[in-house]
Amino acid sequence: MDQFLALRVFARVVEAGTFTKAADSLGMPKPTVTKLIQSLETHLRVKLLNRTTRRVTVTADGAAYYERTARLLTELEEIDSSLSNAQASPKGRVRVDVAAAVATRIIIPALHGFHARYPDIQIDLGAGDRLVNLIADNVDCVVRAGNITDESLVARRIAQIEYVTCAAPAYLAEYGIPRHPSELGGPHHVVGYFSAGTGRISPFEFERKGERIELPGRYALAVNDSNAYLAAALAGLGIVQLPRFMLDRQLIEGELVPVLEDWTSPGFPIYIVYPPNRHLSAKIRVFVDWVAELFASLNTEGRR
């Protein structure tokens, strides 16, 4: 058995999720892939993968083995890259996960500039508001909002985003304009936003002259997706707090109107996060630096 080849094949099967896709991407027959995995399991005397007719899943031993071997393969790739001057032109696949709004409003519109600079890098961009597990979901880095509580991760702060409290003209015509945050518990109501992971409703936060107010607000609708949250606001279903970068057109065209403007929201930090035990190859490093540059073009209020 060529153990190095078996390691590469094992990593590709884990990443692809099926033997067929792994074989296609490697340009080798599927029986060869299957035989190499079987030989590797025999050599290690552990079961690395669970096979079904549709998909391959990783066992606990397989996940631990993948974590270490993926790092080894990345380091070997980095050595090869440095010897072939690939540092000047990094290539390969970078797996990224970001919030849906960040993907559609910030990263995707600017990606043509990244690809012009690094034409040989492929981006697998997961876009959604569900928090992924970087190791289990095989993600190289994520862009996350809010404070990072997992101390095992490396978190690089790249921006501070301001919230805008606003509502649709139709809502304000029906309920009037709120004068104080306490009114969001009645007679006014909000659109709630809950975490896809924990189910926790995010509170509304306000500050003014040293006074700080945090309240959940009264709601008839709560969602767990930022684009759905914006759609609910535009439909007049309640008052919302949204990042300013999502609202440039809506505020200019009057589709949403700021309220409680004598109060500010503390907003939230944006981080790019990656595992501490994952070596940053050239392709990941240049993407991380590019994302940091991109968010640096947003000022502290989140405007371009």
N, C-alpha and C positions, 0 to 999 in steps of 0.2 A: 504493500500500500504506500502510495505517495502521500505522506501525512500532511504536508503543506497544501497539496491540492485538495485533500479531503477537508482541511480546515476552511479553505476558500469556498468549497461547495457547500459545506454545512452552514456557513455564514450567509451565503446567498439563498439557501432554502429557507432559513429563518426570516430573512428580509422579504422574500417573495411570497412566502406563505404556502406555496405548493411546489412539488417536485417538477411539474411541467414548466411553470414559469421560470424556475431557477435554471432548468436545463436550457430553455430558450435563450435566456439572457447570457448564459455562459457559452452557448454555441456547442453544446455536447449532448449526446443521446441521453434520454431520460433513464434508461437502464444503467448507464454508467454512473449517473448521479445517485441512483438508488444503491448501487453496489458500493460506492465510496462511503455513503452514510452508514450502511450496514457494517462495513469494515472498520469504520471509526468507532462505532458503538461496541463492536467486538473487541477492539484494541483497548478501549477504556473500561469495558465491562459495566457499562451503564446504558440506560435507554435515554437518548437525547431528545427524541421527537415522538409525538403521538400522531399516528396517521389515520385519517378518515378518507372517505371517497372524495371529499371536496376540498379539504384543507389540512394543513399540517400545523400542529401547535407544539410549543416547546415545553418539555418537562421542567421540573425545578432544577434538576441537574443540568439539563440542556441550557437553561437560561443563565445559570452561573458560568457554564463553560463558554457560552456565546459572549458574555460580557468580557471575559478575559481574552478570548481569542480575537474578538473584534478589535480590541485595543491593540493587540499584537499585529494584526493585519494592517491596521491604520498606520502604526509606526513603521512597518515595513514599506508601506506605500509612500510614506513621507521620506524615507531614506532613498527609495527609487526616484522620487520626484526631485530631491535635492541633487542627485547625481546626474539627472537628465535635464537640469535647468527648468524643471516644471514649476519651481517656485515663482518664476517670472510669469508663468501662464498656467495656473492651477486648473485641474480638471477633475471631473467626477461628479458624484451625486451628493447633494446636501439635503437632509430631511429636516424640515422646519415645521413648527406648529405655532399658529398665532390666532388671536381673536378674530372673528369674522369681520368686524368693522375695521380693525387695523389692516387686515389683508386687502379689503376692497377699497379703503379710502387712502391708505398710505403706501403699502408695500407694492401691490400689483401695479398701480399707475407709474411707479418709478422703476420697475424691474427692467424695462428696456435699456436703461442706463447701466444697470448691473451687467446685463448680458453683453452689452457693447464692450464693457471693460473686461469681462471674463466669459468669452463665448463658449468655452469648453466645460462650464459648470452647469449641471442640471439641478433645478430646484424642485423637490417634492414638497409642496406647500399644503399642509393641513390647515383648514380655516374653520374655526368653530369656537364656541364659548365653553366647551368642555375641557377641563384641565387634563392633560395627558400625563402619563408616567413616562419620563424620558427613557428609562432603561427598558421597561416592559414593552413600551410602544415603539422602541427602536428609533428614537428621535434624536437628532444631533443637537438641536437647540430650540428654544421656544422664546417667544416674546410675550411677557405677561404683565398685566396691570396689577397694581397694589403691592403691598409689602410681601416679600418672600419669607415664609416661615420655615421652610425646609432648609436647615443649616447645612445639609449635606451637599447642596447645590452651589455652584458658582454663579452669582448674580451680579451683572454689570448694569448699573443704573444709567439710562440713556435719555430720559426726558421726565418732565413733570407736566401733567396734562390738567387743564382747568375744566371744570364742569360749568355748564350753563343751565340754569333753571328756566324752563320755558313751557309753553302750551300753545295749542292751535287757536287761531282766532275764533273758531266755532265754539270751542270749550269756554273761552273767556266771555263770549257773548251770552252763553247760557248761565255760567256760574259767577261771572264777575272777576275782578282782578284781586288776588290775595294781597293783603297788606302786611301779614306777619307769617313766619313759617308755621306757627302753631295752628293756623287755619287749614293746613294740609291733613289734619286729622278730622276735619269737619268745620265748616260746611264744604270745603273743597276736598278733592280726592286726587290720588296720584295713579300712575301706572307703576305697578311693582316690578322689581327685577330680582329674580332668585337665582342662586348658584346652581348650575347643572350638576355639580358634584355633591354639595351639601344640602341643597334645598333651602338655604337660609336667604331670607329677604334682605337685600341691601338697604340700609337706612339712608334717608336724606340728611345731609350735613350742611350746616350754615354757620358762618362766623361774621361778627360785626363788633368792632371796637372792644375786643377782648371777650365778648360773649359768644358762647358756642352752643348750638342746639343740634341735637341728633334725634331724629324720630323716624319711625317706619312709614308713617302716612297711612291714610285709609284708601284702600283700593278695591275696585271691582274686577280688575284684570292684572295678573302678574305673568311675566314671560321670562324665559331663560336664554334669550338670544338678542344681541344688541340691535340687529336689523329689524327684528320683530318689535323691539322696544320703540325704535324710531317710527315704525309704521303705526303703532298704537297712538303715539303722540300726534302724528299727522291726522289720524282719524278722529281726534278730539276726545280720546278716551280718558284723559287725565293729564295732570302736570308731571313732567319728567325732569330728570337731571341727566344731561348727556355731555360727552366730551365735545369741546368746541370744534375739533377737527371734523366731526360728523355733521356739522350744522351750517357750514359756510353758505351753501345755496339756500337752504331753508330760511335762514335768518335774513338774508339779503332780499329774497323774494316775498317775505312776509308769511310764509307757510307756518312758521312758528314764531312766537313773540316772547322775548325775555320777560320774566316776572321776578319780583323780589330782588331788584337790581341793587338795592342798598345793602344786601347781604352777599357775601362771597362763599364759595365752596372751597374747602382745602384741596380738592382735586385728588389726584393719585399719581404715584411714580410709575414709570414704565421701565422694565428690566429686560435684558436679554440674558437667558439662563441656559447653562449647560452643565452636564455632570462633571465633577472634579476629577474623576478617574478616566475621562475620555480625552485622549490626546487631541489637541486642536491641530488637525492637519491644515495644510495651506488652504484648501478649498473652504473649510469651515471658518478658519481665521479671517479670510478676506470677506466672507459673508457677514460674520459678526461685526467686523469693522465697518462694512458698508451700511448695515442697519443702524449702527451708532451714528454714522455721518448723516444718514437720512433723517433720524429723529432730532439730530442737532439742528436741522433746518427748521424745526418747529420751536417757536419760542415758548416761554413758560406758560403761555396761555393756550398753547396748542394750535396757534395759527401758522400757516405757511408763510 
